[in-house]
C-alpha cells in the first residue's frame, strides 16, 4: 500500500539521510516532535519500505583502492544472463545497473591500480564489449532524496 509522506516524515528522512545515527531526540527537537513520535514514524517508514536500510559509507581511497571507474558492457548474444549471475561475485563492483540504450550494463567499480583494471576488463570481455571511464573526482555523491514538489 502506498502511503503519502507528510512534512514531518520528509523532515525525518532529510535528517536520517544526512546522519543515519542521529538520535530520535535530536531529530525530534529539530522538527517539533517527541522522541517516541519520531521513533514510531521511523518504524512505520521502515515497515512500509520507505526506509530500506542503513549503511556505512567507506572511502575507497582510504581502503586501498586508488581507481574508481564506470564501465559499460554491451553483452554478446546469449551472454547477458550469464553475466548477470557472474557480476554478483565480482568484489570490484560496488554498483551495477541493467540499462536501456546501446549498452546493457553500467557498473561502478573500485580497483587498486591500472593493472587491476586491466585484469578486471580481461574477465569482462568474455561477456561483451566494454567501455571504461576513469572517475577523476566526485561532483555529487549520495545526494539525499528530497520532497517532491506539488
N, C-alpha and C positions, 0 to 999 in steps of 0.2 A: 504494500500500500504506500503510495506516495504521499508524503506529508509536507506541508508548507513550512519553510524555515522562517521563523519570525525574527524580529530585530534582536531580541536577546540571544537567540541561538546563533545568529550571524556574529554578534559580538564575542560570544564564547569561541566560535570557530576561529575568528581572527586572532584571539589571544592564544589559542592552542597551536595555530599554525606558526606563530612567532616563537612560542616556547611550550612544547607539549608537557613540560614538567611543572608548569605554573600551577600553583595550588588553587583549590576551589575558593578559598578565602580571598586570595589576591584577585582572581577573576571577578568574584562577587563584588568586591569593593569598587572595581573599575566600572562595572555595569549596573550596580544598584540591586543586586540580588544576594540572598543569604548563601553561605557555602552549601547547605543541603539542597537548595533550589538549583544551584549550579551543577552539583553532583547528579541530581535527578535528570536534568536536561542532557548532560553529557551521556549518562547511561542510556537514555532513550535514543539519542542520536547514534550511539554505538549499536543498540539493538536494531535500529532501522537501517543500518548500513551507511548512514551519512558519514560517520567516522568509521573508517575501515581499519585503522590500526595506528600504531605509534612506532617511530623508528629513530635510530641514531644515525646521524649523517657523519660519515668518516671522510677525512681528507685523503683522496687517492695519493696525492703527492707525499704527504707525511707517512703514508702506509707503504711507500716504496715504489709506487707506480708513477713514472716520470712522463708517460704519454697517455693522453686521453684522445680517442678518435671516434668519429662517426663513420661507420661502414655500412654501405648499402649492398644488397645482394639481389641480383636478378637470377632467379633459380632456373636451372636447366629443366627441360621437360621431365617430369616424373621425380624430380629431386626436392620439391618443396616440402612434402610431408616428411621425408626422412630428415631434412634439415630442421624442421620444427621440433622434432624429438631430440636431435643431437644438440641444438643450441642450448637446451636446458642444462646440459652438462658442462658447458664452457665456463670456466671460472673467470675469464676475462670479461664476459658480457655482464654489464650492470643494468642495461635496459635493452629490450628488443621488442619491436613492433612489426606486425604484418600491415603493409600499407597498400594503397592503390597507386597506380601510375606505372611507369616503366620498370621500376624495381618492385620486388615483392616484400623485402625486409629492410628495416633500418635498425641498426644496433649502436649503442654507445658502449665502448669497450675501454678498459684500462690496461695498460701494458707497462712493463718495466723499462723497455727501450726499443729502438728501431729493430733490433734483432728479434725481440719477442714479437713485434708487429709482423715481421716477415714470416716467422713460423706460424703465427695465427692465421695469416692470409693463406698460407700453404694448406692449412686444414680446411679452410672455407672453399677453396677453388674447386673441390670435387662436387660441390653443390651448385655452383653457378659463377657468374661474372661478378666481381666485386669492384667497388669504388670506395676509396678511403679519403677521409678528410681529417687532418690533424687539428685538434682543438688548441688554439693558442691561448685563449682566456675565456672565462665565463662572463657573459654580459648580464644575463638573468638566469637565476638558478632557484628552483623550488619556490617560485613565486606563489604567494597564498591565493587561494580561490576567493574571489570577492563576491559580495552580494550582487545578484542580478539587478540591473536597472529596469524599472517597470515602464 
